[in-house]
Amino acid sequence: MNIIFIHGMNQQQQTAQSLEKRWLNLLEQSLKNIHQHCQFSYLKQHFRMPFYGDLLSRHHLENTLSASTLMPQTWPHIPFIHPAKTQAQHAKIDEHQPETIPLPEMQMNDSHSFQHELHELGALSKDYALRDFALLMNYFPKLHATLLQKFLVETYLYLSNPHFIREVHQRIHKQLHTSKPNVLVAHSLGSVIAYHFLLLHPELKITHFITLGSPLAFRVIQGHLPQPIQRPKAILGDWINFYSHDDFLTAFPLQKAPFDFSPAIINHQIRTSIDRPHDIDGYLKHPDVINAIVNTFKNPAQTMYFSNIPARLF
């Protein structure tokens, strides 16, 4: 068995070796936290990561997206903080809507706790504003595509450049073997790449497909993928999608059309880092995510443990 990890964007400053070391360190620490460190040697032995961050540099392009790039200068004048009004004007569009999560109350017991609460409040406010901004952009796919081209160069390259797509897919193909089962774990843009690759290779044997912080819910992403949107035939077992409402790029589950597949995608909401809600650290450090990965090779022929979790949790 191979356990293939496909990374997300903004990795052009990394090397294949440095990124693999970082992910393995995160996985090892997470396994220790859930008292499953004995599984690390097997995971490390079967760990594979096709690296494509250097391809962006080859195209002499730089991904300039950061949270501050889209941050407003004055909070009280943000017209997109409340997406409910936008929904009312576009009632005919059935979109994925993030749940309303109240900001935490500030506890001012001492100066240290006050600073901590103020930091968390600021971080959450930023994440919710960017999430609502991303939601608004979903109503205007052409504008969303413009933002992707300007700020998400890596995503735009993959979706629009056949040469870039071919180069990325070639690196993934080197790590996959049709003669043995594979587990595929993909983060962020990596989930878009993985989904597209699996559509093109139905002969593969993917026992489990795990997506972390996937932007597939956005129509501008879907519009650049082969149509119709469908469950890849290469996925023989569960497709489990972890998403976070704090993550402004991927705040939606993959459950409504066009993702109303059978068998259904198992959506599982988690909380990630307040400071970096879309970063891989927040996903790989979550016990549900690491348990899902471990269960793919501990019980490869059995249904995932999520099948026993009440549906209301998804």
Contacts in CASP RR format, 6 or more apart in sequence:
PFRMAT RR
TARGET T0000
AUTHOR 0000-0000-0000
METHOD contacts of the structure
MODEL  1
MNIIFIHGMNQQQQTAQSLEKRWLNLLEQSLKNIHQHCQFSYLKQHFRMP
FYGDLLSRHHLENTLSASTLMPQTWPHIPFIHPAKTQAQHAKIDEHQPET
IPLPEMQMNDSHSFQHELHELGALSKDYALRDFALLMNYFPKLHATLLQK
FLVETYLYLSNPHFIREVHQRIHKQLHTSKPNVLVAHSLGSVIAYHFLLL
HPELKITHFITLGSPLAFRVIQGHLPQPIQRPKAILGDWINFYSHDDFLT
AFPLQKAPFDFSPAIINHQIRTSIDRPHDIDGYLKHPDVINAIVNTFKNP
AQTMYFSNIPARLF
1 46 0 8 1.000
1 180 0 8 1.000
1 181 0 8 1.000
1 182 0 8 1.000
1 183 0 8 1.000
1 207 0 8 1.000
1 297 0 8 1.000
1 300 0 8 1.000
2 46 0 8 1.000
2 48 0 8 1.000
2 175 0 8 1.000
2 176 0 8 1.000
2 177 0 8 1.000
2 180 0 8 1.000
2 181 0 8 1.000
2 182 0 8 1.000
2 183 0 8 1.000
3 43 0 8 1.000
3 46 0 8 1.000
3 47 0 8 1.000
3 48 0 8 1.000
3 182 0 8 1.000
3 183 0 8 1.000
3 185 0 8 1.000
3 293 0 8 1.000
3 296 0 8 1.000
3 297 0 8 1.000
4 48 0 8 1.000
4 49 0 8 1.000
4 50 0 8 1.000
4 172 0 8 1.000
4 175 0 8 1.000
4 176 0 8 1.000
4 182 0 8 1.000
4 183 0 8 1.000
4 184 0 8 1.000
4 185 0 8 1.000
5 23 0 8 1.000
5 47 0 8 1.000
5 48 0 8 1.000
5 49 0 8 1.000
5 185 0 8 1.000
5 186 0 8 1.000
5 187 0 8 1.000
6 49 0 8 1.000
6 50 0 8 1.000
6 172 0 8 1.000
6 184 0 8 1.000
6 185 0 8 1.000
6 186 0 8 1.000
6 187 0 8 1.000
6 190 0 8 1.000
6 191 0 8 1.000
6 193 0 8 1.000
6 194 0 8 1.000
7 19 0 8 1.000
7 23 0 8 1.000
7 49 0 8 1.000
7 51 0 8 1.000
7 52 0 8 1.000
7 53 0 8 1.000
7 187 0 8 1.000
7 188 0 8 1.000
7 190 0 8 1.000
7 280 0 8 1.000
8 186 0 8 1.000
8 187 0 8 1.000
8 188 0 8 1.000
8 189 0 8 1.000
8 190 0 8 1.000
8 280 0 8 1.000
9 63 0 8 1.000
9 65 0 8 1.000
9 152 0 8 1.000
9 154 0 8 1.000
9 155 0 8 1.000
9 188 0 8 1.000
9 189 0 8 1.000
10 63 0 8 1.000
10 65 0 8 1.000
10 154 0 8 1.000
11 19 0 8 1.000
11 51 0 8 1.000
11 53 0 8 1.000
12 53 0 8 1.000
12 54 0 8 1.000
12 56 0 8 1.000
12 57 0 8 1.000
12 62 0 8 1.000
12 63 0 8 1.000
12 154 0 8 1.000
14 22 0 8 1.000
14 51 0 8 1.000
14 53 0 8 1.000
15 51 0 8 1.000
15 54 0 8 1.000
16 49 0 8 1.000
16 51 0 8 1.000
16 54 0 8 1.000
19 49 0 8 1.000
19 51 0 8 1.000
20 47 0 8 1.000
20 49 0 8 1.000
20 51 0 8 1.000
23 47 0 8 1.000
23 49 0 8 1.000
23 280 0 8 1.000
23 284 0 8 1.000
24 44 0 8 1.000
24 47 0 8 1.000
26 280 0 8 1.000
26 281 0 8 1.000
26 284 0 8 1.000
26 285 0 8 1.000
27 40 0 8 1.000
27 43 0 8 1.000
27 47 0 8 1.000
27 284 0 8 1.000
27 290 0 8 1.000
27 293 0 8 1.000
28 37 0 8 1.000
28 40 0 8 1.000
28 44 0 8 1.000
29 285 0 8 1.000
30 284 0 8 1.000
30 285 0 8 1.000
30 286 0 8 1.000
30 287 0 8 1.000
30 289 0 8 1.000
30 290 0 8 1.000
31 37 0 8 1.000
31 39 0 8 1.000
31 40 0 8 1.000
31 43 0 8 1.000
31 290 0 8 1.000
31 294 0 8 1.000
33 285 0 8 1.000
33 287 0 8 1.000
33 290 0 8 1.000
34 287 0 8 1.000
34 290 0 8 1.000
34 291 0 8 1.000
36 290 0 8 1.000
36 291 0 8 1.000
36 294 0 8 1.000
39 294 0 8 1.000
39 297 0 8 1.000
39 298 0 8 1.000
42 297 0 8 1.000
43 293 0 8 1.000
43 294 0 8 1.000
43 297 0 8 1.000
46 297 0 8 1.000
48 175 0 8 1.000
49 175 0 8 1.000
50 168 0 8 1.000
50 171 0 8 1.000
50 172 0 8 1.000
50 174 0 8 1.000
50 175 0 8 1.000
51 171 0 8 1.000
52 167 0 8 1.000
52 168 0 8 1.000
52 171 0 8 1.000
52 193 0 8 1.000
53 154 0 8 1.000
55 164 0 8 1.000
55 167 0 8 1.000
55 168 0 8 1.000
56 62 0 8 1.000
56 63 0 8 1.000
56 153 0 8 1.000
56 154 0 8 1.000
56 157 0 8 1.000
59 157 0 8 1.000
59 161 0 8 1.000
59 164 0 8 1.000
61 153 0 8 1.000
61 154 0 8 1.000
61 157 0 8 1.000
62 153 0 8 1.000
63 151 0 8 1.000
63 152 0 8 1.000
63 153 0 8 1.000
63 154 0 8 1.000
64 150 0 8 1.000
64 151 0 8 1.000
64 153 0 8 1.000
65 151 0 8 1.000
65 152 0 8 1.000
67 126 0 8 1.000
67 130 0 8 1.000
69 151 0 8 1.000
70 130 0 8 1.000
70 133 0 8 1.000
70 151 0 8 1.000
71 126 0 8 1.000
71 129 0 8 1.000
71 130 0 8 1.000
72 78 0 8 1.000
72 129 0 8 1.000
75 125 0 8 1.000
75 129 0 8 1.000
78 129 0 8 1.000
80 86 0 8 1.000
80 129 0 8 1.000
80 132 0 8 1.000
80 133 0 8 1.000
80 135 0 8 1.000
80 136 0 8 1.000
81 128 0 8 1.000
81 129 0 8 1.000
81 132 0 8 1.000
82 132 0 8 1.000
83 97 0 8 1.000
83 132 0 8 1.000
83 135 0 8 1.000
83 136 0 8 1.000
86 135 0 8 1.000
86 136 0 8 1.000
86 139 0 8 1.000
87 95 0 8 1.000
87 97 0 8 1.000
90 139 0 8 1.000
93 139 0 8 1.000
94 256 0 8 1.000
94 257 0 8 1.000
95 135 0 8 1.000
95 138 0 8 1.000
95 139 0 8 1.000
96 217 0 8 1.000
96 252 0 8 1.000
96 253 0 8 1.000
96 255 0 8 1.000
96 256 0 8 1.000
97 135 0 8 1.000
97 252 0 8 1.000
98 131 0 8 1.000
98 132 0 8 1.000
98 135 0 8 1.000
98 245 0 8 1.000
98 251 0 8 1.000
98 252 0 8 1.000
99 245 0 8 1.000
101 128 0 8 1.000
101 245 0 8 1.000
101 246 0 8 1.000
103 121 0 8 1.000
103 124 0 8 1.000
103 125 0 8 1.000
103 128 0 8 1.000
104 117 0 8 1.000
104 120 0 8 1.000
104 121 0 8 1.000
104 124 0 8 1.000
106 114 0 8 1.000
106 117 0 8 1.000
106 118 0 8 1.000
106 121 0 8 1.000
107 113 0 8 1.000
107 114 0 8 1.000
107 117 0 8 1.000
108 114 0 8 1.000
108 117 0 8 1.000
120 274 0 8 1.000
123 274 0 8 1.000
123 275 0 8 1.000
124 246 0 8 1.000
124 274 0 8 1.000
127 246 0 8 1.000
127 247 0 8 1.000
127 248 0 8 1.000
127 274 0 8 1.000
127 277 0 8 1.000
128 246 0 8 1.000
128 248 0 8 1.000
129 248 0 8 1.000
130 248 0 8 1.000
131 245 0 8 1.000
131 246 0 8 1.000
131 247 0 8 1.000
131 248 0 8 1.000
131 251 0 8 1.000
132 248 0 8 1.000
133 248 0 8 1.000
134 218 0 8 1.000
134 248 0 8 1.000
134 249 0 8 1.000
134 251 0 8 1.000
135 251 0 8 1.000
137 143 0 8 1.000
137 144 0 8 1.000
137 147 0 8 1.000
137 218 0 8 1.000
137 220 0 8 1.000
138 144 0 8 1.000
138 217 0 8 1.000
138 218 0 8 1.000
138 219 0 8 1.000
138 220 0 8 1.000
141 219 0 8 1.000
141 220 0 8 1.000
141 223 0 8 1.000
144 218 0 8 1.000
144 219 0 8 1.000
144 220 0 8 1.000
145 156 0 8 1.000
145 220 0 8 1.000
148 155 0 8 1.000
148 156 0 8 1.000
148 159 0 8 1.000
148 220 0 8 1.000
149 156 0 8 1.000
154 189 0 8 1.000
155 189 0 8 1.000
155 192 0 8 1.000
155 215 0 8 1.000
155 221 0 8 1.000
157 164 0 8 1.000
158 164 0 8 1.000
158 165 0 8 1.000
158 168 0 8 1.000
158 189 0 8 1.000
158 192 0 8 1.000
158 193 0 8 1.000
159 192 0 8 1.000
159 221 0 8 1.000
159 224 0 8 1.000
159 225 0 8 1.000
160 224 0 8 1.000
165 196 0 8 1.000
168 193 0 8 1.000
169 193 0 8 1.000
169 196 0 8 1.000
169 197 0 8 1.000
169 200 0 8 1.000
172 193 0 8 1.000
172 194 0 8 1.000
172 197 0 8 1.000
173 197 0 8 1.000
173 201 0 8 1.000
176 182 0 8 1.000
176 201 0 8 1.000
176 204 0 8 1.000
178 203 0 8 1.000
178 204 0 8 1.000
178 205 0 8 1.000
180 205 0 8 1.000
181 205 0 8 1.000
181 206 0 8 1.000
181 207 0 8 1.000
181 236 0 8 1.000
181 300 0 8 1.000
182 204 0 8 1.000
182 205 0 8 1.000
182 206 0 8 1.000
182 207 0 8 1.000
183 206 0 8 1.000
183 207 0 8 1.000
183 208 0 8 1.000
183 210 0 8 1.000
183 293 0 8 1.000
183 296 0 8 1.000
183 297 0 8 1.000
184 194 0 8 1.000
184 198 0 8 1.000
184 206 0 8 1.000
184 208 0 8 1.000
184 209 0 8 1.000
184 210 0 8 1.000
185 210 0 8 1.000
185 212 0 8 1.000
185 293 0 8 1.000
186 193 0 8 1.000
186 194 0 8 1.000
186 195 0 8 1.000
186 209 0 8 1.000
186 210 0 8 1.000
186 211 0 8 1.000
186 212 0 8 1.000
186 214 0 8 1.000
187 211 0 8 1.000
187 212 0 8 1.000
187 213 0 8 1.000
187 280 0 8 1.000
187 283 0 8 1.000
188 212 0 8 1.000
188 213 0 8 1.000
188 214 0 8 1.000
188 215 0 8 1.000
188 249 0 8 1.000
188 250 0 8 1.000
188 278 0 8 1.000
188 280 0 8 1.000
189 215 0 8 1.000
191 211 0 8 1.000
191 212 0 8 1.000
191 213 0 8 1.000
191 214 0 8 1.000
191 215 0 8 1.000
191 216 0 8 1.000
192 214 0 8 1.000
192 215 0 8 1.000
192 216 0 8 1.000
192 221 0 8 1.000
192 225 0 8 1.000
194 209 0 8 1.000
194 211 0 8 1.000
195 211 0 8 1.000
195 216 0 8 1.000
195 225 0 8 1.000
195 232 0 8 1.000
196 225 0 8 1.000
196 226 0 8 1.000
198 204 0 8 1.000
198 206 0 8 1.000
198 209 0 8 1.000
198 232 0 8 1.000
198 234 0 8 1.000
198 235 0 8 1.000
199 225 0 8 1.000
199 226 0 8 1.000
199 230 0 8 1.000
199 232 0 8 1.000
200 226 0 8 1.000
201 234 0 8 1.000
202 232 0 8 1.000
202 233 0 8 1.000
202 234 0 8 1.000
203 234 0 8 1.000
204 234 0 8 1.000
205 234 0 8 1.000
205 236 0 8 1.000
206 232 0 8 1.000
206 234 0 8 1.000
206 235 0 8 1.000
206 236 0 8 1.000
206 237 0 8 1.000
207 236 0 8 1.000
207 237 0 8 1.000
207 296 0 8 1.000
207 300 0 8 1.000
208 237 0 8 1.000
208 238 0 8 1.000
208 239 0 8 1.000
208 240 0 8 1.000
208 292 0 8 1.000
208 296 0 8 1.000
208 304 0 8 1.000
209 232 0 8 1.000
209 235 0 8 1.000
209 237 0 8 1.000
209 238 0 8 1.000
209 239 0 8 1.000
209 240 0 8 1.000
210 239 0 8 1.000
210 240 0 8 1.000
210 241 0 8 1.000
210 242 0 8 1.000
210 289 0 8 1.000
210 292 0 8 1.000
210 293 0 8 1.000
210 296 0 8 1.000
211 239 0 8 1.000
211 240 0 8 1.000
211 241 0 8 1.000
211 242 0 8 1.000
211 254 0 8 1.000
212 242 0 8 1.000
212 280 0 8 1.000
212 283 0 8 1.000
212 284 0 8 1.000
212 289 0 8 1.000
213 241 0 8 1.000
213 242 0 8 1.000
213 243 0 8 1.000
213 244 0 8 1.000
213 247 0 8 1.000
213 249 0 8 1.000
213 250 0 8 1.000
213 278 0 8 1.000
213 283 0 8 1.000
214 241 0 8 1.000
214 243 0 8 1.000
214 250 0 8 1.000
214 254 0 8 1.000
215 221 0 8 1.000
215 249 0 8 1.000
215 250 0 8 1.000
216 222 0 8 1.000
216 254 0 8 1.000
216 259 0 8 1.000
217 250 0 8 1.000
217 252 0 8 1.000
217 253 0 8 1.000
217 254 0 8 1.000
217 259 0 8 1.000
222 229 0 8 1.000
222 258 0 8 1.000
228 258 0 8 1.000
229 258 0 8 1.000
229 259 0 8 1.000
230 258 0 8 1.000
230 261 0 8 1.000
231 239 0 8 1.000
231 261 0 8 1.000
231 262 0 8 1.000
231 263 0 8 1.000
231 265 0 8 1.000
237 263 0 8 1.000
238 263 0 8 1.000
238 266 0 8 1.000
238 303 0 8 1.000
238 304 0 8 1.000
238 306 0 8 1.000
238 307 0 8 1.000
239 261 0 8 1.000
239 263 0 8 1.000
239 265 0 8 1.000
239 266 0 8 1.000
240 265 0 8 1.000
240 266 0 8 1.000
240 268 0 8 1.000
240 292 0 8 1.000
240 304 0 8 1.000
240 306 0 8 1.000
241 253 0 8 1.000
241 254 0 8 1.000
241 265 0 8 1.000
241 266 0 8 1.000
241 267 0 8 1.000
241 268 0 8 1.000
242 268 0 8 1.000
242 269 0 8 1.000
242 270 0 8 1.000
242 283 0 8 1.000
242 286 0 8 1.000
242 288 0 8 1.000
242 289 0 8 1.000
242 292 0 8 1.000
243 250 0 8 1.000
243 251 0 8 1.000
243 252 0 8 1.000
243 253 0 8 1.000
243 254 0 8 1.000
243 267 0 8 1.000
243 268 0 8 1.000
243 269 0 8 1.000
243 270 0 8 1.000
244 250 0 8 1.000
244 251 0 8 1.000
244 269 0 8 1.000
244 270 0 8 1.000
244 271 0 8 1.000
244 272 0 8 1.000
244 277 0 8 1.000
244 283 0 8 1.000
245 251 0 8 1.000
245 269 0 8 1.000
246 271 0 8 1.000
246 272 0 8 1.000
246 274 0 8 1.000
246 277 0 8 1.000
247 272 0 8 1.000
247 277 0 8 1.000
247 278 0 8 1.000
248 277 0 8 1.000
248 278 0 8 1.000
249 278 0 8 1.000
250 278 0 8 1.000
253 267 0 8 1.000
253 269 0 8 1.000
253 314 0 8 1.000
254 265 0 8 1.000
254 267 0 8 1.000
255 264 0 8 1.000
255 265 0 8 1.000
255 267 0 8 1.000
255 314 0 8 1.000
259 265 0 8 1.000
266 304 0 8 1.000
266 306 0 8 1.000
266 307 0 8 1.000
266 314 0 8 1.000
267 314 0 8 1.000
268 288 0 8 1.000
268 292 0 8 1.000
268 306 0 8 1.000
268 309 0 8 1.000
268 313 0 8 1.000
268 314 0 8 1.000
269 313 0 8 1.000
269 314 0 8 1.000
270 283 0 8 1.000
270 286 0 8 1.000
270 288 0 8 1.000
270 289 0 8 1.000
271 286 0 8 1.000
272 278 0 8 1.000
272 279 0 8 1.000
272 282 0 8 1.000
272 283 0 8 1.000
272 286 0 8 1.000
273 279 0 8 1.000
273 281 0 8 1.000
273 282 0 8 1.000
276 282 0 8 1.000
283 289 0 8 1.000
284 290 0 8 1.000
291 305 0 8 1.000
292 304 0 8 1.000
292 305 0 8 1.000
292 306 0 8 1.000
295 304 0 8 1.000
295 305 0 8 1.000
296 304 0 8 1.000
306 314 0 8 1.000
END
